[in-house]
Amino acid sequence: MRKIEIQTPSREALVNLTAEVSAVVKRTGLTDGIVHLYSPHTTAGLVIQEGADPMVAEDLLRRLRELIPHHHPADRHLEGNSDAHLKTALVGQSVTVPVQGGRLLLGTWQQIFLAEFDGPRRRRVWVSFLAAAVV
């Protein structure tokens, strides 16, 4: 198991982790199997999404803000970040990616992002590995 630490830049952001995850896979020597990433936070999740066009991330965050506005009058959580909890519940807190030949098997446009909804903060992502058995 490995840990990636990220300082997020703003209250809401998609932070691309693909290069860091690839580097961790390379350092472990995993050639074939899966890599599983987990965010141990209730207000930040993980998502695989298009990484070529930064407008996709901006659109995703904008639409989530429209669906779940910050400081909705019906929210009762005293910390004032109910929206962050709800957004994290929607995107999820883990992703799993196959590894073949030591490389992440992401689609052409896919990248791995930490989805921050209550930053800026220092965040952790736990990375675990399962090597494929050769039969």
Sine and cosine of phi, psi and omega as CSV:
sin_phi,cos_phi,sin_psi,cos_psi,sin_omega,cos_omega
0.00,0.00,0.65,-0.76,0.03,-1.00
-0.79,-0.61,0.27,-0.96,0.01,-1.00
-0.81,-0.59,0.70,-0.71,0.15,-0.99
-0.93,-0.36,0.75,-0.66,0.05,-1.00
-0.93,-0.36,0.66,-0.75,-0.08,-1.00
-0.72,-0.70,0.71,-0.71,0.20,-0.98
-0.99,-0.14,0.91,-0.42,-0.02,-1.00
-0.99,0.14,0.51,-0.86,-0.17,-0.99
-1.00,0.05,-0.31,0.95,-0.14,-0.99
-0.37,-0.93,0.05,-1.00,-0.02,-1.00
-0.84,0.54,-0.70,0.71,0.03,-1.00
-0.79,-0.61,0.76,-0.65,-0.01,-1.00
-0.28,-0.96,0.48,-0.88,0.22,-0.97
-0.96,-0.28,0.90,-0.43,-0.06,-1.00
-0.97,-0.25,0.87,-0.48,-0.06,-1.00
-0.95,0.31,0.85,-0.52,-0.02,-1.00
-0.95,-0.32,0.06,1.00,-0.16,-0.99
-0.85,0.53,-0.71,0.70,-0.02,-1.00
-0.90,0.44,-0.65,0.76,0.01,-1.00
-0.91,0.42,-0.67,0.75,0.01,-1.00
-0.91,0.42,-0.69,0.73,0.04,-1.00
-0.86,0.51,-0.66,0.75,0.01,-1.00
-0.91,0.42,-0.64,0.77,0.03,-1.00
-0.90,0.43,-0.69,0.72,0.03,-1.00
-0.86,0.51,-0.70,0.71,0.00,-1.00
-0.88,0.48,-0.70,0.71,-0.02,-1.00
-0.90,0.44,-0.52,0.86,-0.01,-1.00
-0.98,0.22,-0.37,0.93,-0.04,-1.00
0.99,0.13,0.16,0.99,0.03,-1.00
-0.90,0.43,0.82,-0.57,0.02,-1.00
-0.98,-0.20,-0.69,0.73,-0.01,-1.00
-0.66,-0.75,0.73,-0.68,0.00,-1.00
0.40,-0.92,-0.61,-0.79,0.06,-1.00
-0.68,-0.74,0.45,-0.89,0.13,-0.99
-0.89,-0.46,0.74,-0.68,-0.02,-1.00
-0.88,-0.47,0.78,-0.63,0.01,-1.00
-0.91,-0.41,0.66,-0.75,-0.04,-1.00
-0.69,-0.72,0.74,-0.67,0.07,-1.00
-0.98,-0.19,0.89,-0.46,-0.02,-1.00
-1.00,0.07,0.58,0.81,-0.06,-1.00
-0.86,-0.51,0.53,-0.85,0.02,-1.00
-1.00,-0.03,-0.10,0.99,0.00,-1.00
-0.80,-0.60,0.32,0.95,0.10,-0.99
-0.52,-0.86,0.71,-0.70,-0.03,-1.00
-0.81,-0.59,-0.23,-0.97,0.01,-1.00
-0.76,-0.65,0.59,-0.81,-0.01,-1.00
-0.50,-0.86,0.59,-0.81,0.16,-0.99
-0.98,-0.20,0.80,-0.60,-0.10,-0.99
-0.45,-0.89,0.14,-0.99,0.04,-1.00
-0.88,0.47,0.71,-0.71,0.00,-1.00
-0.90,-0.44,-0.08,1.00,-0.05,-1.00
-0.96,0.27,-0.64,0.77,-0.03,-1.00
-0.94,-0.34,0.93,-0.36,-0.04,-1.00
-0.88,0.47,-0.28,0.96,0.02,-1.00
-0.92,0.38,-0.42,0.91,0.04,-1.00
-0.89,0.46,-0.71,0.71,0.03,-1.00
-0.89,0.46,-0.69,0.72,0.02,-1.00
-0.89,0.46,-0.67,0.74,0.03,-1.00
-0.89,0.46,-0.68,0.73,0.01,-1.00
-0.87,0.49,-0.74,0.68,0.01,-1.00
-0.90,0.43,-0.66,0.75,0.01,-1.00
-0.89,0.46,-0.70,0.72,-0.02,-1.00
-0.93,0.38,-0.59,0.80,0.08,-1.00
-0.90,0.43,-0.63,0.78,0.07,-1.00
-0.89,0.45,-0.61,0.79,0.04,-1.00
-0.92,0.40,-0.67,0.74,0.00,-1.00
-0.94,0.33,-0.64,0.77,-0.09,-1.00
-0.74,-0.67,1.00,0.07,-0.06,-1.00
-0.95,0.32,0.50,-0.86,0.10,-1.00
-0.93,0.36,0.67,-0.74,0.03,-1.00
0.88,0.47,0.74,0.68,0.11,-0.99
-0.92,0.39,0.68,-0.74,-0.08,-1.00
-0.88,0.48,-0.37,0.93,0.00,-1.00
-1.00,0.08,-0.21,0.98,-0.02,-1.00
-0.94,0.34,0.66,-0.76,-0.08,-1.00
-0.89,-0.45,-0.13,0.99,-0.02,-1.00
-0.89,0.46,0.80,-0.60,-0.14,-0.99
-0.91,0.40,-0.44,0.90,-0.01,-1.00
-0.96,0.26,-0.22,0.98,0.03,-1.00
0.98,0.22,0.31,0.95,-0.01,-1.00
-0.85,-0.53,0.53,0.85,0.03,-1.00
-0.83,0.56,-0.61,0.79,0.00,-1.00
-0.86,0.51,-0.63,0.78,-0.01,-1.00
-0.90,0.43,-0.64,0.77,0.04,-1.00
-0.90,0.43,-0.69,0.73,-0.01,-1.00
-0.92,0.40,-0.67,0.74,0.02,-1.00
-0.90,0.44,-0.64,0.77,0.03,-1.00
-0.91,0.42,-0.64,0.77,0.04,-1.00
-0.88,0.48,-0.57,0.82,0.01,-1.00
-0.95,0.30,-0.70,0.71,-0.06,-1.00
-0.99,0.14,-0.43,0.90,0.00,-1.00
1.00,-0.03,0.20,-0.98,-0.09,-1.00
-0.89,-0.46,0.17,0.99,0.03,-1.00
-0.47,-0.88,0.42,-0.91,0.13,-0.99
-0.62,-0.78,0.47,-0.88,0.04,-1.00
-0.79,-0.62,0.72,-0.69,-0.05,-1.00
-0.76,-0.65,0.74,-0.68,0.09,-1.00
-0.94,0.35,0.46,-0.89,0.05,-1.00
-0.82,-0.58,0.75,-0.66,0.06,-1.00
-0.66,-0.75,0.74,-0.67,-0.01,-1.00
0.88,0.48,0.47,0.88,0.00,-1.00
0.98,0.18,0.11,0.99,-0.04,-1.00
-0.88,-0.48,0.57,-0.82,0.11,-0.99
-0.91,0.41,0.73,-0.68,0.01,-1.00
-1.00,-0.05,0.91,0.42,0.08,-1.00
-1.00,0.04,0.45,-0.89,0.08,-1.00
-0.91,0.40,0.20,-0.98,-0.08,-1.00
-0.75,0.66,-0.70,0.72,-0.09,-1.00
-0.97,-0.23,-0.07,1.00,-0.11,-0.99
-0.97,0.25,0.60,-0.80,0.10,-1.00
-0.64,-0.77,0.33,-0.95,0.02,-1.00
-0.98,-0.21,0.78,-0.62,-0.04,-1.00
-0.81,-0.59,0.62,-0.78,0.30,-0.96
-0.99,0.11,0.79,-0.61,0.01,-1.00
-0.98,-0.18,0.97,-0.24,-0.01,-1.00
-1.00,0.00,0.77,-0.64,0.02,-1.00
-0.81,-0.59,0.05,1.00,-0.04,-1.00
-0.49,-0.87,0.70,0.72,-0.06,-1.00
-0.99,-0.17,-0.26,-0.97,-0.04,1.00
-0.96,0.28,0.60,-0.80,-0.02,-1.00
-0.51,-0.86,0.25,-0.97,0.17,-0.99
-1.00,0.00,0.84,-0.54,-0.07,-1.00
-0.87,-0.50,0.41,-0.91,0.07,-1.00
-0.87,-0.50,0.54,-0.84,0.16,-0.99
-0.76,-0.65,0.81,-0.59,0.04,-1.00
-1.00,0.00,0.72,-0.70,-0.04,-1.00
-0.87,-0.49,0.85,-0.52,0.06,-1.00
-0.84,-0.54,0.30,-0.95,-0.17,-0.99
-0.73,-0.68,0.54,-0.84,0.14,-0.99
-0.72,-0.70,0.90,-0.43,0.00,-1.00
-0.98,0.19,0.60,-0.80,0.04,-1.00
-0.97,0.25,0.69,-0.73,0.06,-1.00
-0.99,0.14,0.67,-0.74,0.04,-1.00
-1.00,-0.06,0.82,-0.57,-0.04,-1.00
-0.96,-0.29,0.00,0.00,0.00,0.00
